[in-house]
Each structure stands twice: as structure tokens, then as C-alpha cells.
Amino acid sequence: MTTLPPSGRIDGPVLLTARWVVGHRDGRHVILDDGVVVFEGDRVVFVGHDYPGAVAARIDYGNAILSPGFVDLDALSDLDTTVLAFDNQPSWRKGRVWPRSYMERAYEMYTQEELAFQKRYAFAQLIRNGVTTALPIASLFYRAWGETDAEFSAAADAAHELGLRVYLGPAYRTGNSYVDDDGRIAFFYDEERGFRSFADSLAFAERIEGLASPLVRAMLAPDRIETCTPDLVRRTADAGRDLDIPVRQHCCQSDLEFTRITATYGMTPLEWLDSLGALDERVLLPHGELVAGTRHVDRPGRDLDILKNAGATLVHCPLVSARHGGFMDSFSKFRAMGVRIGLGTDTWPPDVIQNMQVGVMISRVMDGSIDSVRSEHYFDAATLGGADALRRPDLGRLQAGAKADIIVIDMGHDRIGHVIDPIQTLMMASSGRDVTDVVIDGRFVMVDGQIPGFDATAGQARAQRQFDGLVARYPERTYGHPPVGEIFSSAYPRLGRNA
């Protein structure tokens, strides 16, 4: 491990070299063979070859890629519950939708201490996978209603401690879906409770923005659009404009959402948001799977024009979409139209490289063409797309004046295979586990795979215990209250020692 001061910062210019550097020139990424990146303080000061100045430190990473850090617009900050739904469907029978009996007495299934731990644990995992800017997302399925100021204040502390750049905002809603006594999906709304939750989230955002931290900024995070009433959507949009901060709203995601919005308002979800004045360049929209004008939606609509004209960003999460049998149709079509696209993880593992790989493959299958999507298109979405969605030209690229958010991806081991082009090989053979070193805002936050102050072994053990405790309570929140063994199947028969 490279010896560093306890702060993780080196006084004076720091020169990094590697076999490949993903630099940025004339508005696009370029690959610099045997390139050099120099940063001082929190800024990149040079990207190229043959730096002429004196430096305080030199680090050669050898057969590796020096890359801008990934921007994760829907970053897993949870002990992921989507694994529970992977082979266990339908979701309403497996605790993914509350039964009425639980909804009427819903409670927080994690303590504040546990919520704080899972944010810190998840933030460390994001860093380990090369994410340098993250907009956290967690499930509300096990919450009493929305997320709270206390847990996000703890999340801000964890981000500062670990060194992760984040945009934070407690999630809120005015309603939720539930399973009624006859096994049908219904909706319950408590608008006043939702407005109180929104007010708390807005107060959090105002306080965070007032601190002017270089690492921790605010966003507004209303829940999925089918759990939000029109007035909540309008108030959120107005607040986002007033504070000039990102607004993330899950949209075009599920059949349940699409059916609910079209049946209630006679418009597609995007038409409805547009009618409320809720779409602009600040808005981030996971997951973009059900958009009128694509093969997934047998209904005419103005969705594609709305997206393009509003300047909103679709947040594409390839891995979680594919696991649930869905996918954006089509990445290449949206990109060709000029629709803005960024990437998110939203599931375990929070591996942006794996998400890019899945995205390239399934996009080609969807298009029926090997030429429609190339490796650099997804790499752009994971870097420039996320930075542009946040209106941050100082992120997602390595050029003079940009933030010193740099990751090192090891390409020198035998499992990588033979490299012709580093980005294409990244899409073929690498993973987030190949990220060895991470610099954020000029601070070395991970060196040789180790994050100072984070015990990965102890963290994993605690995460498993906490997750096991959540699973044990699933019968309370599952329709019919079956035992855990009936809710979650096993791939093969489980045989104990005495079987």
C-alpha cells in the first residue's frame, strides 16, 4: 500500500501514471497511452504526456486504466432486498407490496443505528466499485413511511468520513400500494402525512445546501410517481427550481405505475409529469422502461418529444432492469434522439462496470444489431452522462480544472486476458473488483483496495446479521403471512446435517 498521510491528501502536485489514461479533449474522452494525470488540492491541473513541472509525489500504476470516477445517479445505499425477488414472484405474494393487515401498523424495521450503518457500509461498497459521485437510493418497503432527517444526517457524516461525493435527500411520498384482503393491488393516500415528510426533506435540503460542503450536496427524492399526488409533484418541482438542486423521481418503471397513471389521469406518466410542470433539466428519471413510442408501450404518446424538450435525464439501471425481465427500449434510439441518459446501480452489487456490460449486451439484443451500441456509449453514460445530469462540468472527465475524482482499474492480471482497446476490454472482461485505488476531491479514499477506517470483514458480518433479522420479519408484511420458507424459495432442496 502506498504510504499516505492520515488525511489521505498530499501537499503539492501529485503525478499519476498508467498504461492508459482516459483524458478529455474537445468535448469527448480520449485515450492517452502511457499518460499522466497531475492534480493539486481538489483539482486536476494537467492531463497528457511529459508534465514539465515539479511534483510532490509520483505514483505509477503500471498496467492499469486511470479513469474519471463513475457517477451513479441511483446508487444502492441499502442492504439490497431485490435479491429476495430474484426467483420469488409474484412480488405481491412475496412481501414486496404490503398487505392491508401490515399497512395499518407499519413500523420501522431497522433502528436508527442500523440505518446509519447500512449507509456507511453501502457508501464503502460504492467507493470500492469506482463510484466517486453517488445519489443514494434505498427501499421504502421496510419503512414506516418515508426516510428521515436523522438517518440522512448520519449519511452525510459517513460520506465526509469515507470521502464519497454524494447528493442526499430523504425519500417521501403521499401514498403507497398495498394488497387488499382479496389479493388485489390497491392504493392508499395520506396527503397530509406526505406533505409533512416533504417539509422535513425540504428542510434537510436547505440545511445541507447552506453548509456549502464540497462533498455533500442536496437533492429531492420523491418516491415512485404512483405514490405521489399531483400537489406533491408540483411542490417538489417548485422547490427543486427554488433551490436549484436535482430532483429524482422514479418513472416509466413498472406496469403497475403505468396502469395507475393512465387509468387515473388519462395520460402517460411522462405526459402527466409534463402537465404538472414537473420536468426540466434538474430532473432525473429512473428507469425509462415504459415510454410511449417504443415497443414496450402499445399506446401513442408524446413521451420522446417530452423527454428531449424538457432536458430531463433518464437514469438507466441495466442490471436491475434485466433481473426483472425488463429493459430500456432503446438506449441507442434515445441516444440518437439526443435524450440525456445517465447510469445507476440500484441493486447489489453496486458495480458500474457490470451494469455497463449488461447494458451493451442487452441493448444489442433489443436492437437486433451489434452496431447500434458501442462500449464508449455506455462509458460516456457512466461518466459524462451523470455529470451533465447534475450540471457539473467539473465531474465525469479528466481535464485541467475538473475535480480530482480519479479511479484506477487494474488491467494487469491474467483474468483480464489480452488487451487491444482498454475500454472494450473493460466491457468484456473486467468488473468493479478490479478497481484498486480511488481519489475523490483530491483525497486518496481507497489505496490498494483498502478504505481507511472501514473493516470490510466486520462490515460484511454485521450486514448479514442485520439482513437476516429483516428477512425473519417478512411474514408480518407478506400477504397471508406465510412462513419465511414459503416466501423465499431455495434453488435446490436444502439438506441439513441430519437429512
Secondary structure, DSSP 8 states (H G I E B T S, - for coil): -----TTS--SS-EEEEEEEEEEEETTEEEEEEEEEEEEETTEEEEEES---S--SEEEE--SEEEEE-EEEEEEE-S---GGGGSS---GGGTTSSEEHHHHTT---SS-HHHHHHHHHHHHHHHHHTTEEEEEEE--STTSSSS--HHHHHHHHHHHHHHT-EEEE--EE-SEEEEE-TTS-EEEEE-HHHHHHHHHHHHHHHHHHHHHT-SSEEE-BEE--GGGS-HHHHHHHHHHHHHHT--EE--BS--HHHHHHHHHHHSS-HHHHHHHTT--STTEEEEB--S-TTSTT--S--SHHHHHHHHT-EEEE-HHHHHHTT---TTHHHHHHHT-EEEE---SSS--HHHHHHHHHHHHHHHHT-SSS--HHHHHHIIIIIHHHHTT-TTSSS-STTSB--EEEEE--STTT---SSHHHHHHHH--GGGEEEEEETTEEEEBTTB-TT--HHHHHHHHHHHHHHHHHTGGGGSTT---HHHHS--SS----TT-
